[in-house]
Amino acid sequence: MRLLLLVRTTVILLLCTGAAKAADPMLLAETGGFLLGNAHRCDVSAERIIRAGKVIVDMIATVSQDASEKDAADARFADAFSLSSTLAAKDNAFSPPCEAIVTQFERLERHHREAGFTD
């Protein structure tokens, strides 16, 4: 029950912050790092994670207004990836279930393919 509440709250907060500024490199970095870190925990292949990571880093570069904003977002992406894959690996009660993570990761890959971001 707590996990469901946590997931719902997170989604609502992300939707609300996204409405304020659609192309926020920090938000993109945090959500991308969180998803990819958890995908790593859920045994998604490294090749797929690297490919998605490159697309996210390119998107961060595109929406950043200057080099310092890009660098800060890249650092946030790396921190979110590291934190979510490390904390989740410790069987944290707040770790999202792998089924949900893999579903969202596949959705991201499908979106990237449809948008022409990947080969």
C-alpha positions in Angstrom: 0.0 0.0 0.0 2.8 2.4 0.9 4.6 1.7 -2.4 1.4 2.4 -4.4 1.0 5.7 -2.5 4.7 6.6 -3.1 4.4 5.9 -6.8 1.2 7.9 -7.2 2.7 10.8 -5.2 5.9 10.8 -7.3 3.9 10.8 -10.6 1.7 13.6 -9.5 4.7 15.7 -8.4 6.5 15.0 -11.7 3.5 16.0 -13.7 3.0 19.2 -11.7 6.6 20.3 -12.0 6.6 19.4 -15.7 3.7 21.7 -16.3 5.7 24.7 -14.9 8.6 24.2 -17.4 8.3 21.6 -20.1 12.0 21.5 -21.0 13.7 21.5 -17.6 17.2 19.8 -17.9 17.3 19.1 -14.2 14.0 17.3 -14.2 15.0 15.3 -17.3 18.2 14.4 -15.6 16.6 13.3 -12.4 13.8 11.2 -13.9 16.1 9.7 -16.6 18.8 8.8 -14.0 16.1 7.3 -11.7 14.7 5.2 -14.5 18.0 4.0 -15.8 19.5 3.3 -12.4 16.5 1.1 -11.5 16.6 -0.5 -14.9 20.2 -1.5 -14.1 19.0 -2.9 -10.8 16.4 -4.9 -12.7 18.9 -6.5 -15.0 18.1 -4.6 -18.2 21.1 -5.1 -20.4 24.0 -2.6 -20.2 23.8 -2.0 -24.0 20.2 -0.9 -23.7 20.9 1.3 -20.7 23.9 2.9 -22.4 21.9 3.6 -25.6 19.0 5.2 -23.6 21.5 7.1 -21.5 23.1 8.7 -24.6 19.8 9.8 -25.8 18.9 11.4 -22.5 22.3 13.1 -22.2 21.8 14.5 -25.8 18.3 15.7 -24.8 19.8 17.4 -21.7 22.3 19.2 -24.0 19.5 20.3 -26.3 17.3 21.8 -23.6 20.1 23.4 -21.5 20.4 27.1 -21.9 24.2 27.1 -21.4 27.2 24.9 -20.6 26.9 25.4 -16.8 23.3 24.3 -16.8 24.2 21.3 -19.0 27.1 20.3 -16.7 24.9 20.6 -13.6 22.2 18.5 -15.2 24.7 15.9 -16.4 26.0 15.6 -12.8 22.4 15.3 -11.5 21.8 12.5 -14.0 24.9 10.6 -12.9 23.9 11.1 -9.2 20.3 9.9 -9.7 21.5 6.9 -11.7 24.1 6.0 -9.0 21.8 6.6 -6.1 18.8 4.7 -7.5 20.8 1.7 -8.6 22.8 1.6 -5.3 20.0 2.2 -2.8 17.6 -0.1 -4.7 20.1 -2.9 -4.8 20.0 -2.9 -1.0 16.3 -4.1 -1.1 15.0 -0.7 0.0 11.3 -0.8 0.8 10.8 2.2 -1.5 12.3 0.6 -4.6 9.8 0.3 -7.4 9.0 -3.2 -8.6 11.1 -4.4 -11.5 8.0 -5.1 -13.6 7.0 -1.5 -13.5 10.5 -0.3 -14.2 11.0 -2.6 -17.2 7.6 -1.5 -18.6 8.5 2.2 -18.3 12.0 1.5 -19.8 10.5 -0.3 -22.8 8.1 2.6 -23.2 11.0 5.0 -23.2 12.8 2.9 -25.8 9.7 2.8 -28.0 9.3 6.6 -27.8 13.0 7.0 -28.7 12.5 4.8 -31.8 9.4 6.5 -32.9 11.0 9.9 -32.5 14.0 8.8 -34.5 16.5 9.1 -31.6 17.9 5.6 -32.0 19.0 3.4 -34.9 
